[in-house]
């Protein structure tokens, strides 16, 4: 048994009260959970915080950049005025309306890194949606195959990725350019890609990018029907499909 002086016990308790130490966490810390928020119930709000990696198989929050995109309508009319903010543990980002993005325009902005938990607040005159928070997916990394591996595109290719908790949805894209067609899969941490999923060539080895995007979603209670806020994170690796004499 370790004896702790009573003076030190009182000092520790005082520090917890003064600085909020001793294991407490804030509403914007990972693991804090979702919040459906509040509001006037008049605005249709559809927003997304989407993190993209700056390096293959990124492992650190600083290895990502997060783009914000929100569309807001009132009685089927796009909202172009007001204040729209996306807040994380790094602070608030005020979004700017762009009239030519999507159907009628969207509010957009960018945040450095990936902070996992994001909160949306919308104020447009008397109409509001406040405190909608999504505890997004944790960072996932590929463990199989290894980045840069040379693989046979004519046989099934096993994939494996590490993550702490499954996301609401996961989409896999494979290709040598823009990402390919997305396939919705279960976020189990493994998947078997079918033969011929990779692009290959008869006369040269061909690089393919494997992208996995995982997403968590919340339906805001203070918004009108059809609203949603999501947080997604993508990670990717390159593999090389070896020469395939039977490629088209």
LINLINZI-V799136 format. One record per backbone hydrogen bond with DSSP energy under -1.0 kcal/mol. CO is the residue of the C=O (numbers start at 1). NH is the residue of the N-H. If there is no record, write none. Layout:
BEGIN
co->[CO;CO]
nh->[NH;NH]
END
This chain:
BEGIN
co->[5;6;7;8;9;10;11;12;13;14;15;16;26;29;35;36;38;43;44;45;46;47;48;49;50;51;52;60;61;63;64;65;66;67;68;69;70;71;72;73;74;77;83;84;85;86;87;88;91;93;96;98;98;102;106;107;108;109;111;115;116;118;119;120;121;122;123;124;127;128;129;130;132;133;134;134;141;144;146;149;151;152;153;157;159;160;160;162;169;170;171;172;173;175;183;186;189;191;193;194;201;206;208;209;210;211;212;213;214;215;216;218;222;228;229;230;231;232;233;235;236;237;238;239;240;241;244]
nh->[9;10;11;12;13;14;15;16;17;18;19;20;29;32;133;221;130;224;73;228;71;230;69;232;67;234;65;63;64;54;113;52;111;50;109;48;107;46;79;44;77;74;123;95;121;93;119;91;88;86;108;101;106;104;98;70;96;68;66;117;136;134;87;132;85;129;83;127;124;40;122;38;120;35;118;136;162;160;149;240;242;155;196;193;191;143;144;141;215;185;213;183;211;209;172;188;161;159;157;197;244;241;239;175;237;173;235;171;233;169;231;229;41;47;218;49;216;51;214;212;57;210;148;208;151;206;247]
END
